[in-house]
Amino acid sequence: MQQQEYKEFISEIKNNILKSRYKAASLANRELLLLYYYTGYKLSEKIKNSNWGSGIVNNISEDLQKELPGLRGFSYRNLQKMKQFYEEYEVLFNFLLSSDKKESAFVPSSTAQIESNVLMPLITAQTTLESKVLQVEEFVENIFLKIGFTHHITLINKCKDIEERIFYFQKIVENQWSVTILEHHINSCLYQLKGKIINNFERTLPEKLHKHATDAFKSEYLLDFINLDEDDDERVLENEIIRNLKKFIMSLGTDFSYIGNQYRIKVGEEEFFIDLLFFHRTLQSLVAFELKRGKFKAEYAGKMNLYLSALDEYVRKDHENPSIGIILCKEKDDKVVEFAFRDYNKAMGVAKLKTSREIPEKFKGLLPDIDELKKLI
């Protein structure tokens, strides 16, 4: 047997194993969600209709442990979460429980449920199917039941806005986010900041890239894994980013591949160095990041324009799209950014950069600043 043929055979078997594992995990997650939803439904109905106090949940947990020694996942806390899960998505009752499990005296029809809840119009807008019932069924099977229970509870507790929650539903399924990554994106306000970056993309990129490019970047990046002193310069910031590269890429979002830092390009007899260079797989574009510790200055745009011209001339492959430059700075005046970009033909954007030591505006004045603390010490 030839070596190449053998390698291809092993690769095929490996891929089949991984696909089967994913399918098995997906099916297991589906059944677990349905079990938790049904358990939450039973608890909610009994507490509501049988005059059971909320304290009964602790008794139920203890008795289940006696009946099924070693049972996991049915602690008092988890049972409360199951009840919360059902009550939050009671509107999906007809789509999640089979007819033999529906014991309520009155169960509204699927059509009535669709028309009576704010969640449903958002769900039905996700598909092209004509029947609203079929639309909801597709959402439940292809999105809702593919999300882990802990993901669901995290979203219920942290995202009260339904549109925001559906946004994260889709991102979890598309990118297979862990709970840790989900929490990071919620805490860094991905939903609120995505697509809000100040840019000149419409004027400088092919039309097919406008939306993708805008969605790829945020107006603000929270690097809560970095601690900087006020007098630390851009090189210190860059070194901290490189030391925490995995976390930085997670902050950027999906599809970014790291190429290098202090990336050298030569133009004529002069050398220039780009702080951080990435490649974005969906955009098929090189992305240059320049780091600035202070407020945005108009001259930063000219320097970035030169970098992008050099990248397009000497580094970009024939099949790739034009390079994009993002300037990350502590502060910016939107009007200054707009005027600075106006006469350049390279795709650029400016976003704010926050690190963990920066105090939110609402807390400034309540605590002494760093200089005052140093004097006290």
N, C-alpha and C positions, 0 to 999 in steps of 0.2 A: 504493500500500500504506500502511495506517495505521501510525503510529509505534508504537502499542502492540502491534499484531500483529507488527511487525518485531522488536520487543524480545523478545517471547515466542518467536519463531522462533529468534533468536540464543541465547536462554537454553536452549531445548530441545537445540539442536546442541551447545552447550557442555557440558551435563549428560551427553549421550551420549558425548562425547569423554572426559570425566573418568571415566565409568563404564567405558569401554573400556580406558582407561589403567590403572585400578585392576585390572580383570580380567586384563589382560595381565601386569601386575606380579605379581599373585597367582599366575598360572600359571607365570610364570618362576621365582618363588620356590619353588614346589612342585617343579619339575623340578630346580632347583639343590639343594634339600635331599635329594631322592632320589639325585642324583648323588653328593653328599658322603657320604650314608649308605652307599651301595654301595661307594664308594672306601674308606671307613673299614672296612667289612666285609672287603674284599679284603686291605687292609693287615693287619688284625688276624689274619685266618686264616693269611696267609702267614708272619707273624712267629711265630705260635703253632705252626704245624704244619710249617714248612719249615726250622726252625732258622736263620731269618734274624735277625741281631742288630738291635737298635733303630736302629743307625747306618745301616741300609739306607735309612731314610726320606729321609735327606739325599741319597743317591745317586739315589733315585727322583725327587725334586724336580728335581735338576740335569738328569737325562736327559729328563724331560718338557719342560723348558725348551728343550733341544736339539731335540727332536722337533717341538715346537710353539713356535717363537720368538714372544715377546710374550705367552705364556700367563700369565694372572693368576689368583690365587686358589689356586695349588697349590705354594706355598712350603713349606719344611720345617715351619714353624710351623703352617701351615694344614692340612697333611697330618696332623700330630699331633692337631689339633683334630677332624678327620674321624674318625680312629681313636677318639678319646675320645667323640665323638658316637654312633658305632655301639655301642661297648661300654656306654655309659650306657643306651641304649635298645635293647639286643639283644632284649629281650622283645617289641618291636614288629616283629621280623624278618619274620614272615609277613604283616604288614599293610602293610609298606613296600616289599618286594621282590617282583617278579613271579616266577612259577615258573621261568622260564628263567634267572634269575640266582641261584637258590638252589643252591649247589654243595656245601654241607656234607654230610658222610657221614650225619649224623643231624640232621634238622630237625624239632623238635617241632611237633605240631599246634597250630592256633590256640587250641583249647579248652584244651590242656595249658599253653600259655603264659599264658593268662588266669588259670588256677588256681594258677600257681606263682610269682607275683610280686606284691610289695606295691603296685606301681603300678596294677595292673588293677582292684582293687576301687574305687579312687578314680576311675578313668576311668569305670567302668560306673555309678557313682553320679551321673554328670553328665547322663544321659539317661533317658528313660522307656521306651525300647525293651525288649522282653522278652528278646530274644536277646542274650547277652553279646557274641557275635562281632560282631553288627550295632552294638552300642553302641561297641565299640572302633573299628570301621571309621568310624563317624560322628565320633568324637573325632579320629581321625587326619586325616580329610579336612577337618573344619570348624574344628579348633583347631590341632593339631600342625603340619600342613603350611602353615598360614597365618602361622606365626611365622618371622621371619628367622633365618638361621644364627647371626649374631652374638648375637642375643637368646638363642638356645638355649645357646650356649657360656657366655654371661654367667650364665644361670640355673644351669647345671651347676656352674660354679665358685663361685658365691656362695650358692646355696640347696641345701643338702644334704637338707633336709626335703622329701619328695615332695609333701605337701599344700601347702606354701608355694609350691612350683614350679607346681603346677596352678592355684593362686590367681592367680599372675602370668600364666600362660598365658591365662587368661580375660580378665584386665584388658588384656593386650596386644591381643588380638583385638577386644575391645569398644571400646577407646579408641584403637587404632592408635598405641600408644606408640612413640617412637623409643628407641634403646638408651640415650641420655642420660637420658631421662625414666624409663626402667625402672631404671637404676642409682640415680637419685635416690631413687625409692620404696623400693628395696631398702635403701639406706644409711640412710634415715629410718625403716626398720622398719615400713612400711605394714601388712604382713601381721600383725605382732605387735600393733600399736597400733590398727588399724582396729576401730571398734565398741566400744572400751573406755573411751570418755569417760564421766566421771561426769555424770549428767543426770537430769532429771525428765520425760523425753519421754513415758513410758507414762501418766503422770497428766495431761499437759497438751496432748497432740496427739491428733488423730483416730487410731483404731487402725490404719487403713491406712498411716499414716506412721511408725509406731513403728520398724520394722526399717530402712526407708530412711533415716530421720533418724539413727539410731544408726550405721549404716554410713557416713554422709556425713562423720563427724567422727572424729578420732583423739584418743587420750588425751594425746599429746605431739606437738609440732611442732618439727622441727629447721630453723632458719633459718641454715644454715651459710654463707650469702652475706652475713651481717651481722656486723660487728665493733663491739662496744660496750665502752666503759669502765665500770667499776663505778658511777661517779657520773653516768652518762648517764640521763636520765629518759625517761618514756613518749613525750614529744614527739620526742626524738631517734630512738627506736625506730620511731615511726610514720613519720617522714621517711625513714628508711632503707628501710622497707617500701615506701613509695610510690616511692622511687628504684629499687627492684628489684621492681616490681609483678608483672612476668611470672613471676619466680622464686617470689614469694610465692603467686601463684595456683597454680603447679605444686605447691607444698608443700601447699596445701589439698586438691588433688585435682581431679576432673572436675566439670563442671557449675556452677562458680562464676563469676558475672559481676559485675564490679566496678561499683559505683554511685558511690561517693565516699568521701572522708575528711573528718573533722570535719563530718559531715552534720548540718545544722541542723534542729532541730524546736522548735516553740514550743508550750508548754503554759501556758494562762492568760497571764500577763504575763511569764513567764520563758522564756529560751532555753536549750536543751541541745544538746550537740554529741556525736554518736556517732563514736568513733575511726575505724572502718571499716565501711562498709555494702556488702553484696553481695546478689545474688539467686541462689538455687539453682534451676536449671531443673527438675531431677527432682522436688524437693520442692515446687516452686512456692511458695517462701517467701522473704521477706526474711531475711537473716542479719546481725545486728549483732555486731561484734567489739569488745571492750574490751581494751585493752592495759595490763598491770600489770607493773612491773619487780620487785616484791617478792612476798611471800607473799599468798595469797588471804585476804581479810577478809570477814566476814559481810555488812558493809554494801554490798559490791559487788553482791550479789544484789538488794538493794532498788533500787539505782540502775538496774540492768539491767532489772528488772521495769517501772520507769517508762518507760524507753526503748521497750520492746516494746509497752506499752500505747499509747503515743503513735504508734508506727509502725502498729499495727493500726487505730487510730482515724483517723489523718490521711494515711497513705501507702499502706497496703495496698489493692490492687484487690479488687473484689468476688469475682472468681474465684480469688483466691490463698488459700493456706493460712496459718494463724497464723504470725507472725514468730518467729524463733528467735534467742536470744542466746548467744554463746560468750565467756567470759572467759578470756583467755590470761594466765597469770601464771608467775612463776619457780618458785614452790613452792605446795603446797596440802596441807591436812590433809583427807583424804576424809570424815571424820566431821563436821568443821565445815561442809564443802560440803553434805553431806546435810541437816544441820539448817538451814542457811541457806536451802535451797531448799524446805523442807518445806511452808510455808504460802503459797507463791506459786503463781499459776495460769498463769504464762507459761513457755514452753519455754526452758530454760536448760541450759548445760553448762559445765564448767570443764576446761581442758586446760593442761598445762605447756608452756612456751615455752623453747627452748634456742637459743642463738646460738653462733657458732664459737669464741668466746673462752672459753667455759665449759669447765673441765677436768673430765673424767670422774672419778667418785669414786675409782676404782682408781688414778688417777695423782696424786691430791691428796696432798701431803706429799713427793712425790718431787722437785718443782720449787718454787722460791721463788714466793710470791704476788706480785702486781703491786706492792704497796707496798714489799716487800723489794727488788724489782728496781729501783724508782725510787731507793731509798736507795743501792743499789750504784752506780747510774749517776751 
